[in-house]
Amino acid sequence: MTASPLLSARNITKRFGGVLAVDDVSIAIDPLEIKCIIGANGAGKSTLFNVLCGVMHASSGALEFEGKEISDLALYEFARIGIARKFQVPSVFESLSVEGNLWVASLNQQTKTEAAQQIEQMLRLVALVEHRNAIAGTLAHGQKQWLEIGMALMARPRLLLLDEPTAGMTAAETQDTAELVRRLAGQTAVMAIEHDMSFVRTLNCHTYVMHQGRMIVEGSFGDIERNSLVRDVYLGKA
Amino acid sequence: MTDISLTTTSIRASQRGRAQFVGLACLLACAAIVPIFFGSYSVALVRDALLFSLLAIALDFLWGKTGVLSFGHAAFFGAGAYGVAVVSTSLGAEPAIASWAGLVVGIGTAVLVSLVVGYFLIFGRVRGAYFTIVTLALAVITDHIVVGWSKVTGGNAGLLGVLPLYFPGAEGPAPLSSTVHFYFVLAVVSGVALALWLQCRGRYGAVLRAIADNEMRAQALGHNTSLHLLVVFVVSAAIAALGGGLYAATVGFVAPDIVGLMLSTQAIIWVAIGGRGTIVGPIVATVLVLWLEQHISSINTKLWPLAIGALFISCVFVFPNGILATTGDLLVRFRGRSRGKP
């Protein structure tokens, strides 16, 4: 018998009035694993993420983290048990400095010295050392994205959910971000939603494909790239 | 909103913190010399203004730090004032303890009311303009209670003969002389301001700012934002009640004008003019505005509403961050430019 997955979502359905945004989706991730979810706009990826990280409650389905049912927890409790989330639109705290943003993201139970040390590490990891005193609202788009990843990592999460981490980035920045995510392997499990195929190709991980609220295919990225159904979905035939 | 964020970005966070501390020190020094150079009328004027500034500080802690605007803070100020007035005039308690007991009752009432109202609003996810409107209703309701329940509150006439605070002395407990009382008030105001400044300087201040910026994001980082907001709301109400209670014990009477919507609105003007989130700014603004009010009204009573209106409008357009922050901004820019020269 294999060890239980870190996070397992079974038969998740999310309805908004008459719209079925997520339709009976099951997904699981093991500790330290990296997985990607791809799919066209409106496929339900972000809604699925919203359920996985507690922003929304599922209409039906079961959600377990380390074997415990968590669907009834409040949003802040999701963060405390070790699920961190980077939002699609960079949502750093615009009026705080870069360092201030990381302070807010540090955990309550850490001492000041521990948190300060970790902030130093994080500033180096996301390449914002020189910008530590800059007001976050003045950062470039890519830097905001990285700052937000840094903030998500401050709590030392066991699962990091990245919602389009490379949206709006240049090709070089996208590659750097993929490298950053690869470096996280061994520290935390990562699940990423992505549009950018070069990013997913660099990660070369187990990939899910969503289409119209349903999970239609899963497999290694190589398999997915060769899958004719996926190609049809992306070209708008299905 | 955009020009607000642009001006704040020009000053680094640490500089702003230091500027606030220097501002508080300057303010203390200025206020401390008032009894030496000015007559008893001015001393009383500044003293009362300082007591009202506790209401401004309370509102600034809530509005300036977390972005939640309450239109009902005069209700808490009034709870403190009427607590002292009712206990010291009608319950027949020992004069030495009557006003202190009233202060405890007043602050207790404010804490209880803010806890109940705040719990249902904040945990019920009421935010933004809706929160402001409900607290506005709170001010109106309190006003009606005070005017309507005349047996206890004296109705429109208010209550006269509120006992002063007694302090232990060589010949038993006695009220302070007016000069010493002035310094007592100054000490309380600076103590509250300093405590809030120290508390909000580090991580806690950043968390409150984060909640003001994007509450959902702060939750996603593991912060129980509703609990944070409730604590700030209750502490803020307690500070307002402290101001009200001390005010009643100082001036010796209370009337319904210290609970209603007018005072709530004035408090908002003081904080807006002084600069939201600066703690020191609202104190300066309260003293300045009340001083101006006295002098302009003595020329012609009709001039004051015009003047305060003009001041408020110019504040919105010319100093969106308040007079202090704008002056500080200009100073930093000026220094930066002169340093940049060869």
Interface residues (C-beta under 8 A of the other chain):
Chain A: C53 G54 V55 A74 L75 Y76 F78 A79 R80 A84 R85 F87 S91 F93 E94 S95 L96 S97 G100 N101 W103 V104 A105 S106 L107 N108 K112 A115 N133 I135 G137 T138 M151 M154 A155
Chain B: S5 T8 T9 R12 A13 S14 G202 R203 A206 V207 R209 A210 A212 D213 N214 M216 R217 A218 Q219 A220 L221 G222 H223 N224 T225
